Amino acid sequence: MKTKVLKLDNSAAGEVELNDAIFGLEPRADLIQRVVVWQLAKRRGGNHKILTRAEVDRTKKKHGPQKGSGGARHGQRSAPLFVGGAKAMGPVVHSHEFDLPKKVKALGLKHALSAKAKDGAIVVLDEAKSKGVKTKDLAAQFGKMGVESALVVDGEFDKNFEMSARNLAKIAMLPAKGLNVYDVMKSKKLVLTTAALKMIEERLGAERREEKAS
């Protein structure tokens, strides 16, 4: 699959061949959703907690005789039955993480990238470099390319470009090594530099070779 390579001033810089094994798949929503759920589960803090019966600040002494009171038999006042007692089966601190096979993670990223390619939402830049730190100029350059909201991916960001882009509310930046399904799917457009493209193909190509070897 061939696509145009642009410069920041929106002029043509040739063409590049996108690997069909990464950008030319028929997107599977179930795979993408599976990886996104895994990612978001890892981000959950799991810090929500209630006081257990052992932690409630009330006496643990049996508050009345077992029989003869004319009422029900009760033990500690920290029981969930009483006002001020513990909550039954409440949340406790725990991790929401779960395992996901490495092959599924790689395949999910391939399908996410293929979904963007299918929607025509991938823009390839020859390089993301700015001569100076000027947010207004960079916003105008993105506007010429028809990019209003996007995720920019590069191997290593140019300092001037990074400082100019970080003030753009709808432009996010991510190094190629940190590319993930959630951020890809969340973005309206995906702006990849040729350096990032090379790193992505090396990363996913290596995982494909490992899969064949196994």
PyMOL commands that set and color helices and strands:
alter all, ss='L'
color gray80, all
select helices_A, chain A and resi 20-23+29-43+102-118+135-144+159-165+176-178+181-186+194-213
alter helices_A, ss='H'
color red, helices_A
select strands_A, chain A and resi 2-6+12-17+122-125+150-154+171-175+189-193
alter strands_A, ss='S'
color yellow, strands_A
deselect
rebuild
show_as cartoon
